[in-house]
């Protein structure tokens, strides 16, 4: 769309569920709003999204296309570009990769995170199909198949345990962990859940006729598996927030923006929502966070303008 220069009341950086939800609320509140969308949603590899009431099974691409159409009905502008820098003065100046700068009174950052996958041949190629990370997102669709869990750290023990809710045939590949890395409680729980623990580094995934059929270890051993779960390393996309001096909170899954119940960061005038605020935010949570941020910003702008008018 056009209108990528000039001033806005709100600029939303990120065009996923959180950003579009915030923009929808703001557009309906008649706020001049721009969404800057780099077009790289975290769930792009997935064919479907689950767990969103009334949208269960919808493709992420269709969901976002519908959201973009909806915000357009209320005059919200959207530009396909990437925000590369931001400065704060009397307002916020957001520099876009295309060379333009847009200004806003308030800023919503919904830049999410990227998943850094283990460097095992076959993992990236199959991700979102039969290599998965979230059983709540995909477990029902692959239920009762032969699962493998490829360890990427100690959090993978929990993943190996939780996926037994969807299959009782689970093999836990330690990969670069050792049995000595596991606690006594870990081993007891894995045994109680019926999870087979396999030491040794994973060399590759075996794919036949475009279908995952097994996991090959470095010693040549192949374990027949139909689905592999793994926990990617989360890389929060918080560069803009850091440039503004927003406080981040360190977690085992990366550093995320510190926000209040409405999504407001420690920087006045800046809100965050979705995976910019936490690793576990699903689509439904992200949309909810964006809604809260949008509604809060509208009220805050209203009160700010009224207070300024009173002082004149």
C-alpha positions as CSV (number, residue, x, y, z in Angstrom):
1,X,0.0,0.0,0.0
2,X,1.0,3.6,-0.3
3,X,1.3,6.1,2.4
4,X,4.7,5.0,3.7
5,X,6.0,8.4,4.5
6,X,4.7,11.1,6.8
7,X,3.4,10.9,10.4
8,X,1.1,8.5,12.1
9,X,-0.4,8.3,15.5
10,X,0.8,4.7,15.8
11,X,3.3,2.6,13.9
12,X,3.1,-1.1,14.4
13,X,6.4,-3.0,13.6
14,X,5.5,-6.5,12.7
15,X,2.6,-7.9,10.7
16,X,1.8,-11.1,12.5
17,X,-1.1,-12.0,14.8
18,X,-0.1,-9.5,17.5
19,X,0.6,-6.6,15.1
20,X,-2.5,-7.0,13.0
21,X,-4.7,-7.4,16.1
22,X,-3.3,-4.1,17.6
23,X,-3.8,-2.4,14.2
24,X,-7.4,-3.7,14.0
25,X,-8.3,-2.1,17.3
26,X,-6.5,1.1,16.5
27,X,-8.1,1.3,13.1
28,X,-11.5,0.8,14.5
29,X,-10.7,3.6,17.0
30,X,-10.0,5.9,14.0
31,X,-6.3,6.2,14.8
32,X,-4.0,6.8,11.8
33,X,-2.0,3.6,11.9
34,X,0.8,2.1,9.8
35,X,1.9,-1.6,10.0
36,X,5.4,-2.3,8.8
37,X,5.5,-6.0,7.8
38,X,8.8,-7.8,6.8
39,X,6.7,-10.8,5.8
40,X,8.6,-13.4,7.9
41,X,6.1,-14.9,10.3
42,X,7.5,-17.5,12.7
43,X,4.8,-20.1,11.8
44,X,5.3,-19.8,8.0
45,X,6.7,-23.4,7.7
46,X,3.4,-24.8,9.2
47,X,0.6,-25.8,6.9
48,X,-2.0,-25.3,9.6
49,X,-2.4,-23.6,13.0
50,X,-4.3,-25.2,15.8
51,X,-5.7,-24.1,19.2
52,X,-7.3,-20.8,18.0
53,X,-11.0,-21.1,18.7
54,X,-13.0,-20.8,15.5
55,X,-9.8,-20.8,13.4
56,X,-8.5,-24.3,14.3
57,X,-6.9,-25.8,11.2
58,X,-6.6,-22.6,9.3
59,X,-3.4,-22.1,7.4
60,X,-1.2,-19.3,8.8
61,X,-1.0,-17.7,5.4
62,X,-4.8,-17.5,5.1
63,X,-5.1,-16.2,8.7
64,X,-2.7,-13.3,7.9
65,X,-4.3,-12.5,4.6
66,X,-7.6,-12.3,6.3
67,X,-6.1,-10.0,9.0
68,X,-4.6,-7.7,6.4
69,X,-7.9,-7.4,4.6
70,X,-9.7,-6.6,7.9
71,X,-7.3,-3.8,8.9
72,X,-7.6,-2.3,5.5
73,X,-11.4,-1.8,6.0
74,X,-10.6,0.7,8.7
75,X,-8.0,2.7,6.9
76,X,-4.9,1.1,8.4
77,X,-2.0,1.2,6.0
78,X,0.4,-1.6,5.5
79,X,3.9,-1.5,3.9
80,X,6.0,-4.5,3.0
81,X,9.3,-3.4,4.5
82,X,11.7,-3.9,7.4
83,X,12.2,-1.5,10.2
84,X,16.0,-1.2,10.6
85,X,16.3,1.6,13.2
86,X,14.3,3.8,15.5
87,X,15.0,6.9,17.4
88,X,13.0,8.7,20.0
89,X,12.6,12.5,20.3
90,X,9.3,14.3,20.4
91,X,8.0,11.3,18.5
92,X,9.4,8.1,17.2
93,X,11.3,8.0,13.9
94,X,11.3,4.6,12.3
95,X,13.8,4.0,9.5
96,X,12.8,1.4,6.9
97,X,15.1,-0.7,4.8
98,X,13.6,0.8,1.7
99,X,15.1,4.1,2.7
100,X,12.0,5.9,4.0
101,X,11.4,7.2,7.6
102,X,8.0,7.2,9.2
103,X,7.1,9.0,12.4
104,X,4.7,8.0,15.1
105,X,3.4,9.3,18.5
106,X,3.3,5.7,19.8
107,X,5.1,2.5,18.8
108,X,4.0,-1.2,19.0
109,X,6.8,-3.7,18.5
110,X,5.7,-7.2,17.5
111,X,8.8,-8.4,15.8
112,X,8.6,-11.9,17.3
113,X,11.5,-14.4,17.2
114,X,13.2,-16.8,14.9
115,X,13.8,-20.5,15.5
116,X,17.4,-21.6,15.1
117,X,17.3,-25.3,14.3
118,X,19.9,-27.9,15.2
119,X,22.4,-28.4,12.4
120,X,21.4,-32.0,11.6
121,X,20.7,-32.8,7.9
122,X,17.0,-33.1,7.2
123,X,15.8,-31.0,10.2
124,X,15.4,-27.7,8.5
125,X,14.1,-29.3,5.3
126,X,11.3,-31.1,7.2
127,X,10.5,-28.4,9.7
128,X,6.8,-27.8,10.0
129,X,6.0,-31.1,8.2
130,X,7.2,-34.1,10.2
131,X,9.9,-32.3,12.2
132,X,7.9,-30.3,14.8
133,X,8.6,-28.4,18.0
134,X,5.2,-27.8,19.7
135,X,2.9,-30.8,20.5
136,X,0.1,-28.4,21.4
137,X,0.3,-27.1,17.8
138,X,0.8,-30.4,16.0
139,X,0.4,-33.3,18.4
140,X,-3.1,-34.2,17.4
141,X,-2.3,-34.4,13.7
142,X,0.6,-36.9,14.3
143,X,-1.0,-38.8,17.2
144,X,0.0,-42.4,17.8
145,X,2.9,-42.3,15.3
146,X,6.4,-43.3,16.1
147,X,8.0,-40.2,17.7
148,X,11.6,-39.2,18.0
149,X,12.8,-36.3,20.2
150,X,16.1,-34.8,19.2
151,X,17.7,-33.2,22.2
152,X,19.1,-29.7,21.9
153,X,19.5,-29.1,25.7
154,X,18.1,-30.0,29.0
155,X,14.7,-28.6,28.1
156,X,14.4,-31.5,25.7
157,X,13.7,-33.9,28.6
158,X,10.5,-32.0,29.3
159,X,9.7,-32.2,25.6
160,X,10.3,-36.0,25.5
161,X,7.9,-36.4,28.5
162,X,5.1,-34.1,27.2
163,X,4.9,-35.7,23.8
164,X,3.9,-39.0,25.4
165,X,0.5,-37.5,25.7
166,X,0.1,-38.0,22.0
167,X,2.1,-41.2,21.4
168,X,3.3,-44.0,23.6
169,X,6.1,-44.8,21.1
170,X,8.7,-42.2,21.9
171,X,12.5,-42.4,21.5
172,X,14.6,-39.7,23.1
173,X,17.8,-39.2,21.1
174,X,20.4,-37.6,23.4
175,X,22.5,-36.4,20.4
176,X,25.2,-34.2,22.2
177,X,23.9,-34.8,25.7
178,X,25.1,-37.8,27.7
179,X,23.2,-40.0,30.1
180,X,25.3,-38.4,32.9
181,X,23.7,-35.0,32.0
182,X,20.3,-36.3,33.1
183,X,19.3,-36.3,36.7
184,X,18.0,-39.3,38.6
185,X,14.5,-37.7,38.4
186,X,14.8,-37.3,34.7
187,X,15.7,-40.9,34.1
188,X,12.9,-42.2,36.4
189,X,10.3,-40.0,34.7
190,X,11.4,-41.0,31.3
191,X,11.3,-44.7,32.3
192,X,7.9,-44.3,33.9
193,X,6.6,-42.6,30.7
194,X,7.9,-45.5,28.6
195,X,10.4,-43.3,26.7
196,X,13.4,-45.1,25.2
197,X,16.6,-43.1,25.8
198,X,19.2,-43.5,23.0
199,X,22.7,-42.1,23.5
200,X,25.0,-41.1,20.6
201,X,25.1,-38.2,18.1
202,X,22.5,-38.0,15.4
203,X,24.0,-37.8,12.0
204,X,20.9,-37.2,9.9
205,X,17.2,-37.8,9.3
206,X,16.3,-40.5,6.9
207,X,13.8,-39.5,4.3
208,X,12.2,-41.8,1.7
209,X,9.8,-40.7,-1.0
210,X,9.4,-37.3,0.7
211,X,8.5,-38.9,4.0
212,X,10.5,-39.1,7.3
213,X,11.3,-42.8,8.0
214,X,14.1,-42.8,10.5
215,X,16.9,-41.2,12.5
216,X,20.5,-42.3,11.7
217,X,23.2,-42.1,14.4
218,X,26.8,-41.4,13.7
219,X,27.6,-45.1,14.3
220,X,25.3,-46.0,11.3
221,X,22.4,-47.3,13.4
222,X,19.0,-46.3,12.1
223,X,15.9,-46.0,14.3
224,X,12.6,-46.1,12.5
225,X,10.7,-43.0,13.3
226,X,7.8,-41.2,11.6
227,X,7.9,-37.8,13.4
228,X,10.7,-35.9,15.2
229,X,10.2,-33.3,17.8
230,X,13.0,-30.9,18.6
231,X,13.4,-27.6,20.6
232,X,14.9,-24.9,18.4
233,X,17.0,-22.2,19.9
234,X,14.8,-19.1,20.2
235,X,16.3,-15.9,18.9
236,X,14.1,-12.9,19.9
237,X,14.1,-10.1,17.4
238,X,14.5,-7.3,19.9
239,X,16.9,-5.1,18.1
240,X,14.5,-2.1,17.9
241,X,13.6,-2.4,21.6
242,X,17.3,-2.5,22.6
243,X,18.0,0.6,20.5
244,X,15.3,2.4,22.5
245,X,16.7,1.3,25.8
246,X,13.9,-1.0,26.7
247,X,14.5,-3.4,29.7
248,X,14.8,-7.0,28.7
249,X,14.4,-10.1,30.9
250,X,16.8,-13.0,30.5
251,X,15.1,-16.4,30.3
252,X,16.3,-19.9,29.3
253,X,14.8,-19.2,25.9
254,X,16.3,-15.7,25.3
255,X,15.9,-12.2,26.4
256,X,12.4,-10.6,26.0
257,X,10.9,-7.2,26.6
258,X,9.7,-6.5,30.1
259,X,6.1,-5.4,29.8
260,X,3.2,-4.6,32.1
261,X,-0.3,-6.2,31.8
262,X,-1.1,-4.1,28.8
263,X,2.1,-4.7,27.0
264,X,3.8,-1.4,27.7
265,X,7.5,-1.6,27.9
266,X,9.8,0.4,30.2
267,X,10.2,3.0,27.4
268,X,7.3,5.6,27.5
269,X,5.2,5.3,24.4
270,X,6.4,1.8,23.4
271,X,4.4,-1.4,23.6
272,X,5.3,-4.9,22.7
273,X,3.2,-8.0,22.1
274,X,3.5,-11.6,20.8
275,X,6.8,-13.4,20.8
276,X,8.6,-10.2,21.4
277,X,7.5,-10.7,25.0
278,X,8.0,-14.4,25.5
279,X,8.9,-17.7,23.9
280,X,5.6,-19.5,24.5
281,X,3.1,-17.0,23.0
282,X,0.9,-18.9,20.6
283,X,-1.1,-17.2,17.8
284,X,-4.2,-16.8,20.1
285,X,-2.1,-15.3,22.9
286,X,-0.3,-13.0,20.5
287,X,-3.6,-11.7,19.1
288,X,-4.9,-11.1,22.6
289,X,-1.7,-9.2,23.5
290,X,-2.0,-7.0,20.5
291,X,-5.7,-6.3,21.2
292,X,-4.8,-5.1,24.8
293,X,-1.9,-3.0,23.5
294,X,-4.1,-1.3,20.9
295,X,-6.9,-0.5,23.3
296,X,-4.5,0.8,25.9
297,X,-2.8,3.0,23.4
298,X,-6.0,4.5,22.1
299,X,-7.1,5.4,25.7
300,X,-3.6,6.8,26.5
301,X,-3.6,9.0,23.4
302,X,-7.0,10.3,24.2
303,X,-6.1,11.2,27.8
304,X,-2.8,12.8,26.7
305,X,-4.6,15.0,24.2
306,X,-7.3,16.0,26.7
307,X,-4.7,16.9,29.3
308,X,-2.8,19.0,26.8
309,X,-6.0,20.8,25.8
310,X,-6.8,21.6,29.4
311,X,-3.3,23.1,29.9
312,X,-3.7,25.5,26.9
